[in-house]
Amino acid sequence: MTLANAAALFHWIKRNADDFAVGEVSQALGWPKSSTSRLLQNMHRHGLLERDPATRRYRLGLLILELAGRHRAGEPLVEAADAALAELTRQTGHATGISILVGTEVIVLRSRAGTQPLRVVTPPGNRGPAWATSTGRALLARLPDAEIAQLFRRFPRPPLPAAPHSLPALMQRIRRVRSAGWEEASNEQMPGLGGVSVAVADARTGDAVALYFAFSALHVNRPERRALAAMLLEAASGLAARFGDVAPPAPRAPRVAHG
């Protein structure tokens, strides 16, 4: 394995694929299939790639994803968002966190436990399916449709029946995010898990993060979710103004009933 070949592979993955087989890489990069197979096996052995034992397809390894998360965790936008979420956790008692998009997955950068009786905490470094989480769809909504279609040209198996099961179903959810400025999920990634999210970016770097509340789906009703979304939108609007995000989180916050 050479460093140049590994770098070439990473650049190809960034533009073209989330998971891939030996033959696809060989054909795309013009490498002999035997040497391509050895390269992927060596990268798998060193933790740079993972391999699905059922499909035998490769994808980015946990080491790469952890490094990406660590690189982003100290950015000014992340620090500012974390401070805003600390106050929201104090006000509501709900768990909050920050995630980023890597391919078709989201990685948790920061998380904070709430004080609710049923606590939902996702540790930093945890990754999940972008298409089946509120954070993932909030971040995907900022991408062009063609890029989303490329990422999901082979649509993954939904973790649970409530999650989108096809690209058209995902795009329907994404159009809703773009209209409302926030997204919610319920019983899609894990049974009983619910969440609401918004996304905001730093204009200087172009990097986007998702801010979220996580909670027990059974114990937070629709009006409460809209109230939490309104709080996230207010926080994201302040961050967007501070970091020059040209895409506002939403045209307006959801209306919340009082009394």
C-alpha atoms as an extended CHARMM CRD file, in Angstrom:
* protein
*
       259  EXT
         1         1  MET       CA              0.0000000000        0.0000000000        0.0000000000  PROA      1               0.0000000000
         2         2  THR       CA              1.3790000000        3.4300000000       -0.9240000000  PROA      2               0.0000000000
         3         3  LEU       CA              0.3440000000        6.7140000000        0.5960000000  PROA      3               0.0000000000
         4         4  ALA       CA             -0.4290000000        8.1240000000       -2.8560000000  PROA      4               0.0000000000
         5         5  ASN       CA             -2.8030000000        5.2550000000       -3.6550000000  PROA      5               0.0000000000
         6         6  ALA       CA             -4.5580000000        5.5530000000       -0.3090000000  PROA      6               0.0000000000
         7         7  ALA       CA             -4.9720000000        9.3120000000       -0.8320000000  PROA      7               0.0000000000
         8         8  ALA       CA             -6.3260000000        8.7230000000       -4.3410000000  PROA      8               0.0000000000
         9         9  LEU       CA             -8.8430000000        6.2550000000       -2.9440000000  PROA      9               0.0000000000
        10        10  PHE       CA            -10.0070000000        8.6960000000       -0.2550000000  PROA      10              0.0000000000
        11        11  HSD       CA            -10.4990000000       11.4210000000       -2.8730000000  PROA      11              0.0000000000
        12        12  TRP       CA            -12.5430000000        9.0050000000       -4.9790000000  PROA      12              0.0000000000
        13        13  ILE       CA            -14.6600000000        7.9740000000       -1.9790000000  PROA      13              0.0000000000
        14        14  LYS       CA            -15.3540000000       11.6250000000       -1.1670000000  PROA      14              0.0000000000
        15        15  ARG       CA            -16.7170000000       12.2680000000       -4.6560000000  PROA      15              0.0000000000
        16        16  ASN       CA            -18.3540000000        9.0070000000       -5.5690000000  PROA      16              0.0000000000
        17        17  ALA       CA            -19.2220000000        6.4270000000       -2.9500000000  PROA      17              0.0000000000
        18        18  ASP       CA            -20.1460000000        5.5840000000        0.5880000000  PROA      18              0.0000000000
        19        19  ASP       CA            -19.5480000000        1.8610000000        0.2440000000  PROA      19              0.0000000000
        20        20  PHE       CA            -17.8140000000        0.0720000000       -2.6060000000  PROA      20              0.0000000000
        21        21  ALA       CA            -16.4510000000       -3.1960000000       -3.9260000000  PROA      21              0.0000000000
        22        22  VAL       CA            -13.0030000000       -4.0470000000       -5.2430000000  PROA      22              0.0000000000
        23        23  GLY       CA            -14.1700000000       -4.1110000000       -8.8560000000  PROA      23              0.0000000000
        24        24  GLU       CA            -15.7360000000       -0.6460000000       -8.6480000000  PROA      24              0.0000000000
        25        25  VAL       CA            -12.5280000000        0.9080000000       -7.3470000000  PROA      25              0.0000000000
        26        26  SER       CA            -10.4010000000       -0.9710000000       -9.8740000000  PROA      26              0.0000000000
        27        27  GLN       CA            -12.5040000000        0.2040000000      -12.7960000000  PROA      27              0.0000000000
        28        28  ALA       CA            -12.8820000000        3.7850000000      -11.5970000000  PROA      28              0.0000000000
        29        29  LEU       CA             -9.2110000000        4.3720000000      -10.8130000000  PROA      29              0.0000000000
        30        30  GLY       CA             -7.7220000000        2.1770000000      -13.5250000000  PROA      30              0.0000000000
        31        31  TRP       CA             -5.8500000000       -0.0760000000      -11.1330000000  PROA      31              0.0000000000
        32        32  PRO       CA             -5.3230000000       -3.8310000000      -11.5600000000  PROA      32              0.0000000000
        33        33  LYS       CA             -7.9380000000       -5.7370000000       -9.6050000000  PROA      33              0.0000000000
        34        34  SER       CA             -5.3500000000       -7.8040000000       -7.7160000000  PROA      34              0.0000000000
        35        35  SER       CA             -3.4220000000       -4.7890000000       -6.4340000000  PROA      35              0.0000000000
        36        36  THR       CA             -6.6760000000       -2.9690000000       -5.6500000000  PROA      36              0.0000000000
        37        37  SER       CA             -7.7940000000       -5.9210000000       -3.5480000000  PROA      37              0.0000000000
        38        38  ARG       CA             -4.4990000000       -5.9230000000       -1.6490000000  PROA      38              0.0000000000
        39        39  LEU       CA             -4.7490000000       -2.1770000000       -1.0310000000  PROA      39              0.0000000000
        40        40  LEU       CA             -8.2560000000       -2.4340000000        0.3850000000  PROA      40              0.0000000000
        41        41  GLN       CA             -7.3560000000       -5.4350000000        2.5310000000  PROA      41              0.0000000000
        42        42  ASN       CA             -4.3430000000       -3.6070000000        3.9830000000  PROA      42              0.0000000000
        43        43  MET       CA             -6.3870000000       -0.4770000000        4.6910000000  PROA      43              0.0000000000
        44        44  HSD       CA             -9.0040000000       -2.6760000000        6.3600000000  PROA      44              0.0000000000
        45        45  ARG       CA             -6.3140000000       -4.3530000000        8.4390000000  PROA      45              0.0000000000
        46        46  HSD       CA             -5.0880000000       -0.9580000000        9.7090000000  PROA      46              0.0000000000
        47        47  GLY       CA             -8.5410000000        0.3900000000       10.5240000000  PROA      47              0.0000000000
        48        48  LEU       CA             -8.8000000000        2.8290000000        7.6210000000  PROA      48              0.0000000000
        49        49  LEU       CA            -11.6430000000        0.8560000000        6.0620000000  PROA      49              0.0000000000
        50        50  GLU       CA            -14.3850000000       -1.4460000000        7.3380000000  PROA      50              0.0000000000
        51        51  ARG       CA            -15.8580000000       -4.3870000000        5.4550000000  PROA      51              0.0000000000
        52        52  ASP       CA            -19.4080000000       -5.6530000000        5.6440000000  PROA      52              0.0000000000
        53        53  PRO       CA            -19.1530000000       -9.4140000000        6.2460000000  PROA      53              0.0000000000
        54        54  ALA       CA            -22.4230000000      -10.0430000000        4.3770000000  PROA      54              0.0000000000
        55        55  THR       CA            -21.9680000000       -7.9000000000        1.2550000000  PROA      55              0.0000000000
        56        56  ARG       CA            -18.1430000000       -7.8240000000        1.3590000000  PROA      56              0.0000000000
        57        57  ARG       CA            -18.2980000000       -4.1390000000        0.4610000000  PROA      57              0.0000000000
        58        58  TYR       CA            -15.9420000000       -1.6250000000        2.0350000000  PROA      58              0.0000000000
        59        59  ARG       CA            -16.5810000000        1.7440000000        3.6510000000  PROA      59              0.0000000000
        60        60  LEU       CA            -14.6030000000        4.2980000000        5.6630000000  PROA      60              0.0000000000
        61        61  GLY       CA            -13.2550000000        2.8680000000        8.8990000000  PROA      61              0.0000000000
        62        62  LEU       CA            -14.0060000000        4.0820000000       12.3800000000  PROA      62              0.0000000000
        63        63  LEU       CA            -10.4870000000        5.5330000000       12.7020000000  PROA      63              0.0000000000
        64        64  ILE       CA            -11.1000000000        7.9470000000        9.8250000000  PROA      64              0.0000000000
        65        65  LEU       CA            -14.5080000000        8.9440000000       11.1640000000  PROA      65              0.0000000000
        66        66  GLU       CA            -13.1210000000        9.5270000000       14.6460000000  PROA      66              0.0000000000
        67        67  LEU       CA            -10.3410000000       11.7120000000       13.2380000000  PROA      67              0.0000000000
        68        68  ALA       CA            -12.8880000000       13.7120000000       11.2430000000  PROA      68              0.0000000000
        69        69  GLY       CA            -14.9400000000       14.2440000000       14.3760000000  PROA      69              0.0000000000
        70        70  ARG       CA            -11.9160000000       15.2620000000       16.4390000000  PROA      70              0.0000000000
        71        71  HSD       CA            -10.8450000000       17.7290000000       13.7350000000  PROA      71              0.0000000000
        72        72  ARG       CA            -14.2390000000       19.4170000000       13.7450000000  PROA      72              0.0000000000
        73        73  ALA       CA            -14.8470000000       19.3080000000       17.4930000000  PROA      73              0.0000000000
        74        74  GLY       CA            -12.6680000000       22.3220000000       18.2930000000  PROA      74              0.0000000000
        75        75  GLU       CA            -14.0040000000       24.6510000000       15.5880000000  PROA      75              0.0000000000
        76        76  PRO       CA            -15.4190000000       28.0360000000       16.7210000000  PROA      76              0.0000000000
        77        77  LEU       CA            -18.8990000000       27.1670000000       15.4030000000  PROA      77              0.0000000000
        78        78  VAL       CA            -18.9200000000       23.9380000000       17.4180000000  PROA      78              0.0000000000
        79        79  GLU       CA            -17.8070000000       25.7400000000       20.5720000000  PROA      79              0.0000000000
        80        80  ALA       CA            -20.4490000000       28.4390000000       20.1340000000  PROA      80              0.0000000000
        81        81  ALA       CA            -23.1770000000       25.8870000000       19.3870000000  PROA      81              0.0000000000
        82        82  ASP       CA            -22.1810000000       23.8400000000       22.4150000000  PROA      82              0.0000000000
        83        83  ALA       CA            -22.5230000000       26.8830000000       24.6630000000  PROA      83              0.0000000000
        84        84  ALA       CA            -25.9940000000       27.5800000000       23.2590000000  PROA      84              0.0000000000
        85        85  LEU       CA            -27.0560000000       23.9620000000       23.7750000000  PROA      85              0.0000000000
        86        86  ALA       CA            -25.8080000000       23.9490000000       27.3570000000  PROA      86              0.0000000000
        87        87  GLU       CA            -28.3350000000       26.6920000000       28.1010000000  PROA      87              0.0000000000
        88        88  LEU       CA            -31.1110000000       24.8080000000       26.2780000000  PROA      88              0.0000000000
        89        89  THR       CA            -30.4110000000       21.6660000000       28.3000000000  PROA      89              0.0000000000
        90        90  ARG       CA            -30.5450000000       23.7610000000       31.4740000000  PROA      90              0.0000000000
        91        91  GLN       CA            -33.8880000000       25.2650000000       30.4580000000  PROA      91              0.0000000000
        92        92  THR       CA            -35.6050000000       22.0860000000       29.2610000000  PROA      92              0.0000000000
        93        93  GLY       CA            -33.8890000000       19.1860000000       30.9830000000  PROA      93              0.0000000000
        94        94  HSD       CA            -33.5720000000       17.4070000000       27.6230000000  PROA      94              0.0000000000
        95        95  ALA       CA            -30.3600000000       15.9490000000       26.2230000000  PROA      95              0.0000000000
        96        96  THR       CA            -28.7130000000       17.9860000000       23.4650000000  PROA      96              0.0000000000
        97        97  GLY       CA            -25.8400000000       17.4900000000       21.0810000000  PROA      97              0.0000000000
        98        98  ILE       CA            -24.0060000000       18.3870000000       17.8910000000  PROA      98              0.0000000000
        99        99  SER       CA            -23.4530000000       16.1320000000       14.8720000000  PROA      99              0.0000000000
       100       100  ILE       CA            -21.7210000000       16.3560000000       11.4930000000  PROA      100             0.0000000000
       101       101  LEU       CA            -22.3720000000       14.6120000000        8.1830000000  PROA      101             0.0000000000
       102       102  VAL       CA            -19.7960000000       12.1880000000        6.7580000000  PROA      102             0.0000000000
       103       103  GLY       CA            -21.0530000000       10.5080000000        3.6090000000  PROA      103             0.0000000000
       104       104  THR       CA            -24.3420000000        8.8120000000        4.4580000000  PROA      104             0.0000000000
       105       105  GLU       CA            -23.6770000000        8.8200000000        8.1990000000  PROA      105             0.0000000000
       106       106  VAL       CA            -23.7370000000       11.3350000000       11.0130000000  PROA      106             0.0000000000
       107       107  ILE       CA            -21.1170000000       11.4780000000       13.7650000000  PROA      107             0.0000000000
       108       108  VAL       CA            -21.8160000000       12.9350000000       17.2080000000  PROA      108             0.0000000000
       109       109  LEU       CA            -19.2610000000       15.5900000000       18.1720000000  PROA      109             0.0000000000
       110       110  ARG       CA            -20.7170000000       16.7690000000       21.4690000000  PROA      110             0.0000000000
       111       111  SER       CA            -23.4990000000       15.4620000000       23.6800000000  PROA      111             0.0000000000
       112       112  ARG       CA            -24.9600000000       16.5370000000       26.9810000000  PROA      112             0.0000000000
       113       113  ALA       CA            -27.1920000000       14.5090000000       29.2590000000  PROA      113             0.0000000000
       114       114  GLY       CA            -30.4390000000       16.0450000000       30.3790000000  PROA      114             0.0000000000
       115       115  THR       CA            -32.2200000000       15.8160000000       33.7060000000  PROA      115             0.0000000000
       116       116  GLN       CA            -35.4270000000       14.1870000000       32.4980000000  PROA      116             0.0000000000
       117       117  PRO       CA            -36.3780000000       10.8950000000       34.2260000000  PROA      117             0.0000000000
       118       118  LEU       CA            -35.8330000000        9.0260000000       30.9480000000  PROA      118             0.0000000000
       119       119  ARG       CA            -32.4790000000       10.2280000000       29.6370000000  PROA      119             0.0000000000
       120       120  VAL       CA            -31.2670000000        9.7510000000       26.0770000000  PROA      120             0.0000000000
       121       121  VAL       CA            -27.5020000000       10.1870000000       25.6990000000  PROA      121             0.0000000000
       122       122  THR       CA            -25.4760000000        9.4500000000       22.5650000000  PROA      122             0.0000000000
       123       123  PRO       CA            -21.7310000000        9.5410000000       23.2970000000  PROA      123             0.0000000000
       124       124  PRO       CA            -19.3290000000       11.5620000000       21.1000000000  PROA      124             0.0000000000
       125       125  GLY       CA            -17.9350000000        9.4790000000       18.2540000000  PROA      125             0.0000000000
       126       126  ASN       CA            -21.1570000000        7.5360000000       17.8510000000  PROA      126             0.0000000000
       127       127  ARG       CA            -22.3040000000        7.3280000000       14.2440000000  PROA      127             0.0000000000
       128       128  GLY       CA            -25.7180000000        6.6890000000       12.7750000000  PROA      128             0.0000000000
       129       129  PRO       CA            -27.5890000000        6.5810000000        9.4670000000  PROA      129             0.0000000000
       130       130  ALA       CA            -28.0540000000       10.0900000000        8.0960000000  PROA      130             0.0000000000
       131       131  TRP       CA            -31.2420000000        9.1700000000        6.2310000000  PROA      131             0.0000000000
       132       132  ALA       CA            -32.8750000000        7.8030000000        9.4130000000  PROA      132             0.0000000000
       133       133  THR       CA            -32.0580000000       10.6050000000       11.8810000000  PROA      133             0.0000000000
       134       134  SER       CA            -33.2710000000       14.1540000000       12.2960000000  PROA      134             0.0000000000
       135       135  THR       CA            -29.6780000000       15.4270000000       12.3920000000  PROA      135             0.0000000000
       136       136  GLY       CA            -28.7690000000       13.6230000000        9.1900000000  PROA      136             0.0000000000
       137       137  ARG       CA            -31.7470000000       14.8990000000        7.2300000000  PROA      137             0.0000000000
       138       138  ALA       CA            -31.2250000000       18.4550000000        8.5170000000  PROA      138             0.0000000000
       139       139  LEU       CA            -27.6680000000       18.3110000000        7.1610000000  PROA      139             0.0000000000
       140       140  LEU       CA            -28.5490000000       16.5070000000        3.9330000000  PROA      140             0.0000000000
       141       141  ALA       CA            -31.1230000000       19.2110000000        3.1940000000  PROA      141             0.0000000000
       142       142  ARG       CA            -28.2640000000       21.6680000000        2.6940000000  PROA      142             0.0000000000
       143       143  LEU       CA            -26.8020000000       19.6020000000       -0.1610000000  PROA      143             0.0000000000
       144       144  PRO       CA            -27.8580000000       19.7830000000       -3.8290000000  PROA      144             0.0000000000
       145       145  ASP       CA            -30.3610000000       17.1370000000       -4.8940000000  PROA      145             0.0000000000
       146       146  ALA       CA            -27.8570000000       15.6220000000       -7.3330000000  PROA      146             0.0000000000
       147       147  GLU       CA            -25.3160000000       15.1080000000       -4.5600000000  PROA      147             0.0000000000
       148       148  ILE       CA            -27.9200000000       13.4480000000       -2.3550000000  PROA      148             0.0000000000
       149       149  ALA       CA            -28.9210000000       11.1600000000       -5.2180000000  PROA      149             0.0000000000
       150       150  GLN       CA            -25.2790000000       10.2050000000       -5.7390000000  PROA      150             0.0000000000
       151       151  LEU       CA            -24.8160000000        9.3850000000       -2.0660000000  PROA      151             0.0000000000
       152       152  PHE       CA            -27.9280000000        7.1770000000       -2.0350000000  PROA      152             0.0000000000
       153       153  ARG       CA            -27.7930000000        5.6010000000       -5.4840000000  PROA      153             0.0000000000
       154       154  ARG       CA            -27.7610000000        2.2710000000       -3.6000000000  PROA      154             0.0000000000
       155       155  PHE       CA            -30.3090000000        2.9660000000       -0.8720000000  PROA      155             0.0000000000
       156       156  PRO       CA            -29.4210000000        1.3590000000        2.4790000000  PROA      156             0.0000000000
       157       157  ARG       CA            -31.7230000000       -0.9050000000        4.4290000000  PROA      157             0.0000000000
       158       158  PRO       CA            -33.8070000000        1.1420000000        6.8910000000  PROA      158             0.0000000000
       159       159  PRO       CA            -32.9570000000        0.4460000000       10.5610000000  PROA      159             0.0000000000
       160       160  LEU       CA            -36.6870000000        0.4950000000       11.4520000000  PROA      160             0.0000000000
       161       161  PRO       CA            -39.9010000000        0.6250000000        9.3710000000  PROA      161             0.0000000000
       162       162  ALA       CA            -40.5380000000        4.3030000000       10.1870000000  PROA      162             0.0000000000
       163       163  ALA       CA            -37.3260000000        5.4140000000        8.4590000000  PROA      163             0.0000000000
       164       164  PRO       CA            -37.3060000000        6.3980000000        4.7600000000  PROA      164             0.0000000000
       165       165  HSD       CA            -36.9890000000        3.2580000000        2.6340000000  PROA      165             0.0000000000
       166       166  SER       CA            -36.1210000000        4.7880000000       -0.7360000000  PROA      166             0.0000000000
       167       167  LEU       CA            -34.5630000000        7.8790000000       -2.3090000000  PROA      167             0.0000000000
       168       168  PRO       CA            -37.9790000000        9.3730000000       -3.2200000000  PROA      168             0.0000000000
       169       169  ALA       CA            -39.1530000000        8.8980000000        0.3660000000  PROA      169             0.0000000000
       170       170  LEU       CA            -35.9720000000       10.5390000000        1.6600000000  PROA      170             0.0000000000
       171       171  MET       CA            -36.3120000000       13.4660000000       -0.7480000000  PROA      171             0.0000000000
       172       172  GLN       CA            -39.8770000000       14.0210000000        0.4330000000  PROA      172             0.0000000000
       173       173  ARG       CA            -38.5830000000       14.3930000000        3.9980000000  PROA      173             0.0000000000
       174       174  ILE       CA            -35.7550000000       16.6470000000        2.8480000000  PROA      174             0.0000000000
       175       175  ARG       CA            -38.1380000000       18.9730000000        1.0160000000  PROA      175             0.0000000000
       176       176  ARG       CA            -40.0720000000       19.2850000000        4.2520000000  PROA      176             0.0000000000
       177       177  VAL       CA            -36.8800000000       20.1860000000        6.1090000000  PROA      177             0.0000000000
       178       178  ARG       CA            -36.0570000000       22.8760000000        3.5640000000  PROA      178             0.0000000000
       179       179  SER       CA            -39.5090000000       24.3580000000        3.9560000000  PROA      179             0.0000000000
       180       180  ALA       CA            -39.7210000000       24.2680000000        7.7490000000  PROA      180             0.0000000000
       181       181  GLY       CA            -36.0350000000       24.6780000000        8.6220000000  PROA      181             0.0000000000
       182       182  TRP       CA            -36.0750000000       21.8350000000       11.1530000000  PROA      182             0.0000000000
       183       183  GLU       CA            -36.5500000000       18.0930000000       11.2060000000  PROA      183             0.0000000000
       184       184  GLU       CA            -37.8120000000       15.4910000000       13.6120000000  PROA      184             0.0000000000
       185       185  ALA       CA            -37.4400000000       11.7320000000       13.9080000000  PROA      185             0.0000000000
       186       186  SER       CA            -39.3050000000        9.1510000000       15.9300000000  PROA      186             0.0000000000
       187       187  ASN       CA            -38.6060000000        5.4170000000       16.1860000000  PROA      187             0.0000000000
       188       188  GLU       CA            -36.4300000000        5.4620000000       13.0640000000  PROA      188             0.0000000000
       189       189  GLN       CA            -32.9000000000        4.6820000000       14.2120000000  PROA      189             0.0000000000
       190       190  MET       CA            -33.6900000000        2.9490000000       17.5130000000  PROA      190             0.0000000000
       191       191  PRO       CA            -36.9870000000        1.9910000000       19.1670000000  PROA      191             0.0000000000
       192       192  GLY       CA            -38.2020000000        4.6960000000       21.5300000000  PROA      192             0.0000000000
       193       193  LEU       CA            -35.7220000000        7.3440000000       20.3620000000  PROA      193             0.0000000000
       194       194  GLY       CA            -36.9790000000       10.7320000000       19.2200000000  PROA      194             0.0000000000
       195       195  GLY       CA            -35.2710000000       13.9510000000       18.2380000000  PROA      195             0.0000000000
       196       196  VAL       CA            -35.5780000000       17.3620000000       16.6270000000  PROA      196             0.0000000000
       197       197  SER       CA            -32.7230000000       19.0840000000       14.7960000000  PROA      197             0.0000000000
       198       198  VAL       CA            -31.6200000000       22.1450000000       12.8560000000  PROA      198             0.0000000000
       199       199  ALA       CA            -28.4610000000       22.7360000000       10.8200000000  PROA      199             0.0000000000
       200       200  VAL       CA            -26.2130000000       25.7850000000       10.5670000000  PROA      200             0.0000000000
       201       201  ALA       CA            -22.8980000000       26.4210000000        8.7850000000  PROA      201             0.0000000000
       202       202  ASP       CA            -19.7840000000       28.5500000000        9.0800000000  PROA      202             0.0000000000
       203       203  ALA       CA            -19.5190000000       30.6400000000        5.8720000000  PROA      203             0.0000000000
       204       204  ARG       CA            -15.7330000000       30.8420000000        6.2210000000  PROA      204             0.0000000000
       205       205  THR       CA            -15.1860000000       27.0750000000        6.0940000000  PROA      205             0.0000000000
       206       206  GLY       CA            -18.4500000000       25.8900000000        4.5590000000  PROA      206             0.0000000000
       207       207  ASP       CA            -18.7260000000       23.2720000000        7.3030000000  PROA      207             0.0000000000
       208       208  ALA       CA            -22.1980000000       22.5820000000        8.6720000000  PROA      208             0.0000000000
       209       209  VAL       CA            -23.2760000000       21.0920000000       11.9970000000  PROA      209             0.0000000000
       210       210  ALA       CA            -26.6090000000       19.8770000000       13.2800000000  PROA      210             0.0000000000
       211       211  LEU       CA            -27.9210000000       20.8960000000       16.7070000000  PROA      211             0.0000000000
       212       212  TYR       CA            -30.3690000000       18.5110000000       18.2910000000  PROA      212             0.0000000000
       213       213  PHE       CA            -32.5910000000       17.6170000000       21.2000000000  PROA      213             0.0000000000
       214       214  ALA       CA            -32.8530000000       13.8830000000       21.9560000000  PROA      214             0.0000000000
       215       215  PHE       CA            -35.6660000000       12.4210000000       24.0310000000  PROA      215             0.0000000000
       216       216  SER       CA            -37.9860000000        9.5060000000       24.6420000000  PROA      216             0.0000000000
       217       217  ALA       CA            -40.3640000000        9.4720000000       21.6600000000  PROA      217             0.0000000000
       218       218  LEU       CA            -43.1660000000        8.1940000000       23.8690000000  PROA      218             0.0000000000
       219       219  HSD       CA            -42.9610000000       10.9920000000       26.4180000000  PROA      219             0.0000000000
       220       220  VAL       CA            -42.5910000000       14.1230000000       24.2300000000  PROA      220             0.0000000000
       221       221  ASN       CA            -45.7310000000       15.0380000000       22.3070000000  PROA      221             0.0000000000
       222       222  ARG       CA            -46.0910000000       17.0100000000       19.0890000000  PROA      222             0.0000000000
       223       223  PRO       CA            -46.6120000000       20.4780000000       20.6720000000  PROA      223             0.0000000000
       224       224  GLU       CA            -43.5850000000       19.9020000000       22.9100000000  PROA      224             0.0000000000
       225       225  ARG       CA            -41.4870000000       18.9110000000       19.8970000000  PROA      225             0.0000000000
       226       226  ARG       CA            -42.4830000000       22.0760000000       18.0820000000  PROA      226             0.0000000000
       227       227  ALA       CA            -41.5370000000       24.1020000000       21.1410000000  PROA      227             0.0000000000
       228       228  LEU       CA            -38.1240000000       22.4430000000       21.2280000000  PROA      228             0.0000000000
       229       229  ALA       CA            -37.7120000000       23.0740000000       17.4980000000  PROA      229             0.0000000000
       230       230  ALA       CA            -38.5130000000       26.7610000000       18.0210000000  PROA      230             0.0000000000
       231       231  MET       CA            -35.7630000000       26.9670000000       20.6450000000  PROA      231             0.0000000000
       232       232  LEU       CA            -33.2630000000       25.3230000000       18.3010000000  PROA      232             0.0000000000
       233       233  LEU       CA            -34.2280000000       27.6420000000       15.4500000000  PROA      233             0.0000000000
       234       234  GLU       CA            -33.6910000000       30.6810000000       17.6510000000  PROA      234             0.0000000000
       235       235  ALA       CA            -30.2570000000       29.4180000000       18.6900000000  PROA      235             0.0000000000
       236       236  ALA       CA            -29.3460000000       28.5470000000       15.0910000000  PROA      236             0.0000000000
       237       237  SER       CA            -30.4510000000       31.9680000000       13.8580000000  PROA      237             0.0000000000
       238       238  GLY       CA            -28.0500000000       33.6300000000       16.2760000000  PROA      238             0.0000000000
       239       239  LEU       CA            -25.2400000000       31.3140000000       15.1640000000  PROA      239             0.0000000000
       240       240  ALA       CA            -26.0520000000       31.9250000000       11.4860000000  PROA      240             0.0000000000
       241       241  ALA       CA            -25.7710000000       35.6900000000       11.9810000000  PROA      241             0.0000000000
       242       242  ARG       CA            -22.5260000000       35.3080000000       13.8970000000  PROA      242             0.0000000000
       243       243  PHE       CA            -20.8670000000       32.9400000000       11.4100000000  PROA      243             0.0000000000
       244       244  GLY       CA            -22.2730000000       34.3700000000        8.1920000000  PROA      244             0.0000000000
       245       245  ASP       CA            -24.4440000000       31.4370000000        7.2130000000  PROA      245             0.0000000000
       246       246  VAL       CA            -26.1610000000       32.5030000000        3.9990000000  PROA      246             0.0000000000
       247       247  ALA       CA            -28.8650000000       29.8480000000        4.3460000000  PROA      247             0.0000000000
       248       248  PRO       CA            -31.0700000000       30.7830000000        7.3090000000  PROA      248             0.0000000000
       249       249  PRO       CA            -32.2150000000       27.8010000000        9.3820000000  PROA      249             0.0000000000
       250       250  ALA       CA            -35.8730000000       28.5790000000        8.5970000000  PROA      250             0.0000000000
       251       251  PRO       CA            -38.0850000000       31.3650000000        7.3170000000  PROA      251             0.0000000000
       252       252  ARG       CA            -39.7630000000       31.4860000000       10.7200000000  PROA      252             0.0000000000
       253       253  ALA       CA            -39.9830000000       29.5000000000       13.9120000000  PROA      253             0.0000000000
       254       254  PRO       CA            -42.9050000000       27.0780000000       14.3290000000  PROA      254             0.0000000000
       255       255  ARG       CA            -45.8740000000       28.5070000000       16.1520000000  PROA      255             0.0000000000
       256       256  VAL       CA            -46.1590000000       27.1710000000       19.6650000000  PROA      256             0.0000000000
       257       257  ALA       CA            -49.4180000000       27.1050000000       21.5590000000  PROA      257             0.0000000000
       258       258  HSD       CA            -49.3530000000       28.6250000000       25.0320000000  PROA      258             0.0000000000
       259       259  GLY       CA            -51.5810000000       28.0260000000       27.9830000000  PROA      259             0.0000000000
